[in-house]
Amino acid sequence: MRILVVCGAGASSTFVAQRVRHAAHDRGLPYSAAAGTVRSLPIDLDAVDIVLVGPHLAPDLERIRQDAATRGVRVVLLPEDAFTDLTGTRTLALVEEAMGARESADTI
């Protein structure tokens, strides 16, 4: 699974992506995670399965979801405390929950 973490400038998302990548690796999951910005998103969407959006970008969420939907990409708004998830396990759980919901919808 290819995960993109998006924030305004790419700094905060870099830390979240790194933590999620390590959490997935620790569980033996073949996931990749990268950081991006709102400006790079139109290009980045072609190479990911799910986008995690920083909570400070909530006003842009609907536009991001619309852009992602045209490519079949799931979008999740991260909670306010996402940047305090030092192990990445809570954030990884959000990814798995969102993708599980997608797989359930695909089978209906």
Secondary structure, 3 states (H helix, E strand, C coil): CEEEEEECCCHHHHHHHHHHHHHHHHCCCCCEEEEEECCCHHHHHHHCCEEEECHHHHHHHHHHHHHHHCCCCEEEECCCCHHHCCCCHHHHHHHHHHHHHHHHHHHC
